[in-house]
């Protein structure tokens, strides 16, 4: 469960809100709404980074939005403002390792957290 949640919900604050609210038997729509409220800044980040990645294929853009984090946005925006392009390979090289470590660390935490 922890592995799947970390793979699908890529955000620590979102996971904490979701776990706490599900534990209190809150209606699922309120859980989703609360998670959306916590992460609304990503809507703004996506709008900002969208103009930088508009030349990517749609599937690449979708992946780019999925792995978007606060630091990823900041570094990509700084790169674009310095006149360098935000290419898919560069962006993926920046964000994918962090996402993969997120999943692995969550799985290890779930495994060893029971000790």
HELIX and SHEET records of a PDB file:
HELIX    1   1 UNK A    2  UNK A    8  1                                   7    
HELIX    2   2 UNK A   12  UNK A   23  1                                  12    
HELIX    3   3 UNK A   28  UNK A   38  1                                  11    
HELIX    4   4 UNK A   41  UNK A   50  1                                  10    
HELIX    5   5 UNK A   58  UNK A   66  1                                   9    
HELIX    6   6 UNK A   70  UNK A   81  1                                  12    
HELIX    7   7 UNK A   88  UNK A  112  1                                  25    
END                                                                             
